[in-house]
Amino acid sequence: MAVSLQDIADRSGYSKATVSRVLNGRPGVSEAAQQAVWTALDVLNIERPDRLRSRGAGLVGLVVPELDNPVFPLFAQVISANLSRERYTPVLCAQAPDGPREDEYVAMLRDHGVSGILFVSGLHTDPALGTARYTSLVDQRLPIVLINGYLDGVDAPFLSTDDEVASTLAVDHLVKLGHRRIGLAVTDTRLTPAARRVIGFRSAITRHLGEAAVLPAMETFDGVDGGYAVAQKVLAQDLTAVVCRSDLIALGLIHALRQRGLTVPEHLSVIGADDSILMNHTGPPLTTVRQPVLRLGRQAALLLIEEIRGRPGPRGESLFQPELVIRDSTGPAPAP
């Protein structure tokens, strides 16, 4: 069925005159209008003219916070594979301390006329930063999907690992092994995923051991250095087990303990979070709570493609269940 200029105008939300200027590459059109018209063409299954196609047809932005943590390259791999199967080209934007940040990457992606953007563990994890940067994209009709974090008031799909369940699985396992003094090492508790880990931890400890057994969360920064830094707090509390916010924190903690002549799990049981193929080859192999990255990444990619094609998916947040992977870094609680 033939598609008219009015159809494109109706879909984009701009006038026929604006649509005509965009299609003919004429100046005087805002970036927001250009993006809306390009997205309308994709939704209506119209091939873009060569001059538009070269500026980003089929491109999808993928913004991740870093690549040092193995879980983020895995997310990138899974999402990219699923986008490519549907003939979309992912543009990976990995942040670094001395490189562009999320907002800068978004501006560059929009300059390239991407059809949509996927955010993994982005600024949407911090409720204090508000919703404006994301509602602005939605208002400009740029499809977005956000992974691991949630902001009320953003009209877009959110997909997250259930972090409360992740803490519950870890505590349940340790209590069965006889542990009674269990700590939690987390990153910034202002961020939604870490805050949920604390909630799940407190609830599980209270259910098993009573409210008096709940110890304050030990905040540190992410990465191996964060685990190394939190070791002194762990030792000062005479703990027998620690649940860590990430595998890298867990590995840093194990390294710090080893330097002090302590062994895992004989002196302290340690549980990480995320999981990658490397965690089965650490010393000792790490017990961890695995993120469902394959399911999360696949669903996020498919949802974004549906958004681009004009078939909006469910709003709000969908929670995906994690899995406890038991290896050698946890064992029975040591004798007093």
N, C-alpha and C positions, 0 to 999 in steps of 0.2 A: 504494500500500500504506500502510495507517495506521501511524503512528509512535507508540509508546507513551512514557509518562514514563520507563520503564525504558530504552528505547532512547537517550533524551537523556542519562540518567544514565550509561549505559555509555560513550557517546561523550565526555561531558564529564569523566568521572572522579570525579564527585561523586554523593552520594546522591540518591534520588528526593525526599526532603524538601527538600534544598538546591535542587534544580531547581525544585520547586514554589514555594519562596519567591522565587526569581529571577523566575519567570514571572508571579507575582502581585504583584511589586513590593514585597515585604515587607522590612523592615529586618533587620539582623543577619547579612548575607551579605558575605563578603569580596569585595574588588575582583577578586581572582584567580578566585574561584568564578563571579562574574557574567560575567567575560570568557570563561571556559571554557564556560559554558552558552550564551552568545550565539554563540560560534564553533561549538558543536555544532549549534545551530539552522541556521546557514548551511550547514554540512557536510551536514546531513540534508535540506536544501532545504525548510525549514519557514519560512514567513513569521513574522517576529517580531510579537508584539502591538504595538499602536500605541505604548504607553508605552516599549517597548524599541526599536522601530524609530526613534523620534525621538532616541534616544540613540546613534545611530551605525551603524545597519544599512547595510552597503554602503560604509562609510567605510574608507579605507586611508591610513595615514600615510606620508608621503614626506619623509625627513629628509636635507637636503643641507648641506654645510659653509658655503656662501656662495652669492651670486649675482653677485659681481663678475667672476669668471672665466666667460666665455661658455659653457664646456663644461657648467656646472651648470644654467643655464636650459635648455640643450638636453636634458640628461638629464630634467629635470622635464617638458618638453614631450612628449618621446617616451613616457615612462612614463605620464603623465597621459592621453595619447590612447589608449594601449592598455588602461588600466584603465577608462576611460569606455566604450569599445566593449563591455566586458563588464558594464556597468551598475554599476561601482564608482566612488565619488567620491573623488578624491585630496585629501588635506589636506596642503598643502605647508608644511613647517617649515624655513625657511632661517635659519641661524645668523648672528649679527652680533656684533661685539665687545661691544656693550652690551646684548645681548639674551639670551634663554634659550639654554642649551647643550643638547647632545644628550640628556642624562639628564632634564633638565627637560621637554623636548619629549615624550619618551617617556611621562613621567608624565601630562602633559596629554592625550596621545593615548589612553592607557589610561582616563583619566577619561571620555573621550567614547565609550568602547566600540568602538574601531576593530576591524575584522576582521583586520588584519595591518599590518605596517610594513616598508617598504623603506628601507634605509640606503645612501646613496651616499657613498663616501670618508669614512666616519665614524670613530669611535674604534676600530673593528676594524682600522684600518690600523696601530695601535701595539700590538705584541705585549706590551710591558711593562705595559700596563694590564690584562691578563688577560682572562678570558672570562666573568666572573661576571654582568655586566650583560646579556649575551646568553643565557647558559644559563638565567638566571632567567626570561626571556621564554619560552623554549622549554619550560621546566618548567611554566609556567603555560598552556601550549598556545596561545600566541599565535604565529601563523605569521609568520616573518620571512624576508627575503632580503637579502643583503648584497653590494654592488657595490664592486669595486676595493679589495681587502684580504682577508686570510685569517687566521683563528684556528683552530688545531687544537683539537678538542674541543667545538666548537659544532655541534649537530645541526641544520644548516640549509644551504640552498644558498648558495654563494658564486660570483660571476661577476666575472672580472677581465680587463682588457686585459693581454696578455702583455708586461710591461714589459722583460723581458730581450730579447725580440725587437725591441721598439721601439728600444732602444739599438743593437742589432746593425744594423738597417736604416739608422740615421743614420750609424754609423761606416763601413759598407760604402760608402755614397754618397760620403762625404768622402774616403776613401782612393782611390776611383776618380778623384776630381778632383785627386789628387796631394798631398793634405794629409798631413803627418807629425807635426805638433805640434797635437794635438786635445785640447781640454779638455771637461770635463763640469760643468755648473752644476746643482746639485740642491737640493732642500729637505732637511729633516731626514732623515738616513740611518737613523735608528731606525725610521722608518715603512716598512712593507713595500714599497710601490710604489717609493719612492726607493732603497731598498736593492737591489731587483731591477734598477733602472736601472744602478746601479754595477756589479753583477755582469755584466750584459750588455755594458756598456762595456768593462770590463777584459778580458773574454773576447775581444771582437772586436778590440780594439787588439792584444792579444797574438798573436792568430791572424794578423793582417796585418803587424804591425810589430815584434813581439817584446816580451817582458815589460819591457824597459828603456824602452820608449816609453810605458808606462802612467803617466799623471800623476795625482796625488791629486785626488779630486773636490773641487770648490769648493762648499761649502755656503752657501746664502743662504736668505732667506725668499721665499715665493711672492708673485706679483704684479709689477707694473711696477717698483715700488720695489726689489724684490729683484734684478731685472736691473740696475737702475742701481747698486745697492750692490756687485754682483759685478764690475763693470767694471774696477776697479783691480786685482783679482786676475788678471783676464784679460790685461790689458796687462803686468803684471809678469812673466808667464811667456812672453811673446813667442809667443803662439799664432797659428795661422793659421785655426783653426776652433773653434767651441764648440757642443756639443750641450746644449740647455737642457731642464729638467724640464717646463716649460710654455711656451705661447706668450707669456704675459704677461711671464715672465722674459726671453724672447728679445726682446720689444719694448722692454723697459726697457734691456736691454743695447745694442740698436741706437741708442736715443735718447742714451745716455751716450757712445757712440762718436762719434756725429754732433756732439755738443757739443765733442768734442776734435779735430774736424776730420778724423775718419776716416770712410770710407765702407764700406758692406756691399754686395756681397761683395768689393770690390777689396782692402781691407785685412784683412778678417776675414769668413769665412763663418759664418752663424748658422742653426741648426736649432732649431725649437720643438717642441712636443708638444701634442696634443689636437685642434686645428683647429676652426675655425668659419667661417661665411660671411665674417666680417670679415677673415680672414687673407689673403684674396686681394686685399684693397684697402689693405693697409698699404704703407709706403714703405721698402724695396721689399716686394713681395708675399712672404710668409714661407714658406720651405720648412719643412715640419713633418711629424711622424709622427701621423697621424690616429687618434684613438680610434674604435673601431667602436660609437659611441654608439647608433645606430639598432638594431643587432642586440642590444647589451647591454641597452638599456632595454626593448625588446620582450620579450626572453626573461625578464628579471627580472620584469616585470609578469605574464606568463603563468604563470611558476613560482609566484609568490605566490598568484595566483588558484587554481591547482591545490592549493596547500597549504591554502588556506581551505576549499576544497571537499572536503578529506579525501583528496586524492590526492598524497601526498608525492613530490617530485622527487628527482633525484640529490643525494647529499650530497657533501661535499668541494668542491673548487674547479674550475670550468670556465674555461679560458683562451680568450680571443678574440683573433684575430690583428689587429694594427694594420696601417696602410698608409702608406708613405712618399709624401708629396705634394711633388713638386719644383717650386719656384717660383724667384724671382729672388734670394733672400737667400743662396744658395750658388753658388760658382763655382770656377774653378781656383785652386789654391794660389798666392799671390803669390810672385814671385821673391825669393830671400834678399836 
